[in-house]
């Protein structure tokens, strides 16, 4: 069974507010936000730690963070 993050990123969870998506990541508004606009950036491929993430996905996460922070 996939973890919750993978299920959200790959669209198997319902009722999500997706604000940005590409082939490597999905960005959704947090259901219990710390601040207004609190957004989760989730890779579509399961990784436990940041150092397990391939370079292309890491770049996609960084690019999304820059885009969404505006």
N, C-alpha and C positions, 0 to 999 in steps of 0.2 A: 504494500500500500504506500502511495506517495505521501509525503508530508503535506501539511496544510499550505505552506508556501508554494509548493509545486502545483497543488490542486488549484490554487488561486491563479498562479501565473499561467497555467495552461487551460484555464477556462472551465474547469469542471465544478467549481463552486458557483452558486447563483447569487444574484442580488448584489453584485459588485459595481462600484463606480470606477470604471476604467478611465483614466485620464490620458494615458499614452501607452502605446504598445508597438513593438517591432518584432522581428524574428527571434531575438534573444531575450527580451525582457517584457514584463508587463508592470505598469505603474497604476496603483489603485489608491483611492482615498481610504484612509484607516477608518474602521467602523467605530473606534473609540479614540478619537484624535486627542493628542496632547495639546495641540494648537490647531486653529483653523487652517485647513489646507494640508494637514499632516498626511503625507503620501508615502506609501511603501513601494520601493523599487525592487521587484522580484525577478531573479533569473528564471528562465523556463527550464533550464537544466539544473537538477539538484546539485547543490554544493553545501557542504557543512561549514567550511571555513573559507575565508577570502582567498587564501593561498591555493585553494583547489580550483578557482575560477580561471578559465582560459582568458587570454589577453583580449580577444574580441568581445567577450561578454563583459569583462571589466571596463573596457572602453565604452560599451553601450550603457552601462550603469552610470559611469561618470558623465557621459554626454547627456543622459536623461536628467541627472541631478542638476546639471548646469541649466538645461532648458526649463525644468520645472521650478527652479528657484527664482526665476524671473517672475 
